[in-house]
Amino acid sequence: MKCPALLLVLALLTPVAGYGQDPVVRVVVWDEQQPQQKQAYENFLGNAIAEHLTKQPGLRVISANLSQPDKGLPSTLLDNTDVLVWWGHVRHDEISPEVSRDIVARIKEGRLALIALHSAHWANPFVEAMNERTREDARRRYPDPPSGPPVQFEFIAPEGRFVPTADSIVTPAYYAKRRGNALTVRVDLPNCVFPSYRPDGKPSTVKVLKPDHPVTAELPASFEIPQTEMYADPFHVPEPDEVLFEETWEAGESFRSGLIWKIGNGRVFYFRPGHETYPVYKQELPLRIITNAALWLGKSTAN
């Protein structure tokens, strides 16, 4: 009898008819599957997203979760994945640093793209991706001089997960020190969080900032999410290459809710709306955004 992880890989490798010679984007939707999701999703949030994506032309989709062998992330599965969609909330540390670094290495090589949803801002693969982008940015910002000693960097990680105050320095942050012709740069790595949030389910309005982007295809200029958790900027992450959405609430908060970073030869897309107890990912437009993002990101990684 084949193990579940092997069956996942075999499913990804099974040819799909009907798409001619166009490459099929291989998507894995990974979900922590916490019990609270049952308040809004009968069969877990990740399965709801995967079920929708399975119906979209050009995608081949597997749903994976934390309770499976290798936490649902065996290397044989990742070897056959173009886009990894990630939902995590309270069990982030059950994904090891080694697995997280392996995922980011694949992103840097251009073999994998990551879509991080909502509370996956603190998921270990997303945090490691932001750390890697920060390291790239630091070396671009402080290149080695044409003569003299190379720039020395000291990368400082946050002391665990904590919510910063609104007046805190926004990370990543740089502090350069010159002694003679030697330059040392302290870099405080991103905290990957924000100073304010509300889980009260108040509606938000999402404004499309880049209507011509592939991820925003077939979206209205703005739309409402009837129930969602609120996050308020500033988001402690590296400056993104593209900002696709601005999300606002009646109380006055705002958040850059669709961010894209290039990391090495690959990309990461963060999409903010959500909460495991609100049916955001039963709604047409958030699901369309994930579909668009998977197809666009997968074009650069699909074989």
C-alpha positions in Angstrom: 0.0 0.0 0.0 1.5 3.4 -1.0 2.0 6.0 1.7 -0.1 9.3 1.5 3.0 11.4 0.6 3.8 9.2 -2.3 0.3 9.3 -3.6 0.5 13.1 -3.6 3.6 13.0 -5.7 2.1 10.4 -8.1 -1.0 12.6 -8.5 1.2 15.6 -9.4 3.1 13.6 -11.9 -0.1 12.1 -13.6 -0.6 13.7 -17.0 -3.6 16.0 -17.4 -5.5 15.9 -20.6 -7.2 18.8 -22.3 -4.5 21.5 -22.0 -2.6 20.8 -25.3 1.0 21.8 -25.2 0.6 24.5 -22.6 2.5 23.9 -19.4 0.3 23.0 -16.4 1.0 24.9 -13.2 1.5 22.4 -10.3 0.0 23.9 -7.1 0.2 22.7 -3.6 -2.2 24.3 -1.1 -0.7 23.8 2.4 -2.9 24.2 5.4 -2.3 24.0 9.2 -5.9 22.9 9.6 -6.7 24.2 13.0 -10.1 23.2 14.4 -11.4 26.8 14.5 -11.7 26.7 10.7 -14.8 24.5 11.0 -16.7 27.7 12.0 -16.5 28.8 8.4 -15.2 25.8 6.3 -16.8 22.4 6.6 -13.7 20.7 5.3 -11.0 23.1 6.3 -9.8 26.3 4.7 -7.0 24.8 2.6 -9.3 22.2 1.1 -11.8 24.9 0.1 -9.1 26.8 -1.8 -7.8 23.6 -3.4 -11.3 22.6 -4.5 -11.7 25.9 -6.2 -8.3 25.9 -7.9 -8.9 22.3 -9.1 -11.7 23.6 -11.3 -9.6 26.2 -13.0 -8.0 25.5 -16.4 -4.2 25.3 -16.4 -3.8 24.2 -12.8 -3.0 20.8 -11.2 -3.7 21.0 -7.5 -2.9 19.0 -4.4 -4.1 19.8 -0.9 -1.5 19.1 1.9 -1.6 19.6 5.6 0.4 19.5 8.8 -0.8 16.1 9.9 0.6 14.3 6.9 4.0 12.6 6.8 6.9 15.1 6.6 4.3 17.8 7.7 2.8 17.5 4.2 6.0 18.8 2.7 8.2 15.9 1.5 11.0 16.9 -0.8 9.6 14.7 -3.5 6.4 16.8 -3.4 8.3 20.1 -3.5 10.4 18.8 -6.4 7.1 18.6 -8.4 5.5 21.9 -7.3 5.6 25.3 -9.0 3.4 27.3 -6.6 3.0 26.7 -2.9 0.0 28.4 -1.3 0.4 28.6 2.5 -2.1 29.0 5.3 -0.8 29.0 8.9 -1.8 30.6 12.1 -0.9 29.1 15.5 1.5 26.2 14.7 4.2 28.0 12.8 7.1 26.5 14.7 6.1 22.9 13.7 7.7 23.7 10.4 11.5 23.4 11.0 14.1 26.0 10.0 15.6 23.4 7.7 12.4 22.9 5.7 11.8 26.7 5.6 15.3 27.3 4.2 14.8 24.5 1.7 11.6 26.2 0.5 13.4 29.6 0.2 16.3 28.0 -1.7 13.9 26.7 -4.2 12.3 30.1 -4.6 15.8 31.7 -5.1 16.5 29.2 -7.8 13.3 30.0 -9.6 11.9 26.5 -9.1 9.1 27.5 -6.7 6.9 30.5 -5.9 5.2 31.1 -2.6 1.7 32.6 -2.0 1.4 33.5 1.8 -2.1 34.2 3.0 -3.2 36.3 6.0 -1.6 35.0 9.2 1.1 33.2 7.2 3.0 36.5 7.7 4.6 34.7 10.7 4.9 31.3 9.0 8.6 30.2 9.0 9.0 29.9 5.2 7.6 33.5 4.7 9.8 34.9 7.5 12.9 33.2 6.0 11.9 34.5 2.6 11.7 38.1 4.0 15.1 37.5 5.8 16.7 36.5 2.5 15.2 39.5 0.7 16.6 41.7 3.4 20.0 40.2 3.0 19.8 40.8 -0.7 18.7 44.4 -0.2 21.4 45.0 2.4 24.2 44.0 0.0 22.7 46.1 -2.8 22.4 49.1 -0.4 26.0 48.7 0.9 28.1 47.1 -1.9 31.7 46.3 -1.4 34.0 49.3 -2.2 36.3 49.0 -5.3 39.2 48.9 -2.9 39.6 48.2 0.8 38.0 45.6 2.9 34.6 44.2 2.0 31.5 45.4 3.9 30.8 43.3 7.0 27.2 42.6 7.9 25.6 41.7 11.2 22.1 40.3 10.7 20.1 40.4 14.0 16.9 38.4 14.2 13.9 39.5 16.4 13.7 38.0 19.8 10.8 35.7 19.0 7.4 36.8 17.8 5.9 39.9 19.3 3.7 42.8 18.3 5.6 46.1 18.0 4.2 49.4 19.2 3.0 51.9 16.6 6.0 54.2 17.3 8.6 51.5 17.1 11.4 51.6 14.5 10.1 49.7 11.4 12.1 46.6 10.5 14.2 45.8 8.5 16.4 48.6 9.8 20.0 49.4 9.0 22.8 51.0 11.1 26.1 51.5 9.4 29.3 52.2 11.2 32.6 53.3 9.6 36.0 53.0 11.2 38.7 54.1 9.0 38.1 52.5 5.6 36.1 49.6 7.1 32.3 49.6 7.1 30.2 47.4 9.3 26.4 47.3 8.9 24.0 46.1 11.6 20.7 44.9 10.0 17.7 44.3 12.2 15.8 41.6 10.3 12.1 42.1 9.7 9.6 41.3 12.4 7.0 40.3 9.7 4.1 41.8 11.7 2.3 45.1 12.3 1.4 47.1 15.4 -2.4 46.7 15.3 -5.0 44.1 14.5 -8.8 43.5 15.2 -10.4 40.1 14.9 -14.0 41.5 15.1 -15.0 40.7 11.5 -15.7 44.3 10.4 -15.9 44.7 6.6 -13.0 46.0 4.5 -12.8 47.7 1.2 -10.0 46.5 -1.2 -8.9 49.0 -3.8 -7.0 47.7 -6.9 -3.8 49.8 -7.3 -2.5 48.0 -10.5 -5.5 47.2 -12.7 -3.2 46.0 -15.5 -1.3 43.4 -13.5 -2.0 39.7 -14.2 -2.9 39.1 -10.6 -5.7 41.7 -10.7 -7.2 40.5 -14.0 -11.0 40.6 -14.2 -11.3 42.5 -10.9 -13.4 45.6 -10.3 -11.7 48.8 -9.3 -12.6 48.1 -5.7 -14.6 45.5 -3.8 -15.8 44.7 -0.2 -14.9 41.8 2.0 -18.0 41.5 4.3 -16.1 39.9 7.2 -12.4 39.9 7.8 -9.8 40.5 10.5 -8.1 43.9 10.4 -4.3 44.4 10.1 -3.0 48.0 10.2 0.3 49.2 8.6 3.2 49.6 9.0 4.0 46.0 8.0 7.5 45.1 9.1 8.8 43.6 5.9 11.2 44.6 3.2 10.0 47.2 0.7 8.0 45.2 -1.9 8.6 45.4 -5.6 4.9 45.8 -6.3 1.9 46.8 -4.2 -1.3 45.5 -5.8 -4.0 46.4 -3.3 -4.8 48.8 -0.5 -7.3 47.6 2.1 -9.2 50.1 4.3 -11.7 49.9 7.2 -14.4 52.4 8.3 -12.5 53.0 11.6 -9.6 54.5 9.5 -7.0 51.7 9.4 -5.3 50.7 6.1 -3.0 48.0 4.9 -1.0 47.2 1.7 -2.8 44.0 1.2 -1.2 42.5 -1.9 2.6 42.6 -2.0 5.2 41.0 -4.3 8.9 40.5 -3.8 11.5 39.1 -6.1 13.9 36.9 -4.2 16.8 35.6 -6.3 15.1 34.2 -9.5 11.7 33.6 -7.8 8.8 35.5 -6.3 6.7 35.7 -3.1 3.2 37.1 -3.1 1.5 38.0 0.2 -2.3 38.5 0.2 -3.7 39.8 3.5 -7.5 39.2 3.7 -8.7 36.4 5.9 -9.2 34.8 9.3 -10.0 31.2 9.8 -13.5 31.9 11.2 -14.7 34.1 8.4 -15.6 32.6 4.9 -13.3 34.9 2.9 -12.1 32.1 0.8 -15.6 31.1 -0.2 -15.9 34.4 -2.0 -15.4 34.8 -5.7 -12.9 37.7 -5.8 -10.4 36.5 -3.2 -10.4 33.1 -4.9 -9.9 34.8 -8.3 -6.9 36.6 -6.9 -5.3 33.3 -5.8 -6.1 31.7 -9.1 -4.6 34.6 -11.0 -1.5 34.7 -8.8 -1.0 30.9 -9.2 -1.2 31.1 -13.0 1.1 34.1 -13.2 3.7 32.9 -10.7 3.6 29.4 -12.2 4.5 30.6 -15.7 8.0 31.3 -14.6 8.4 28.0 -12.7 6.3 25.4 -14.6 8.1 22.9 -16.7 
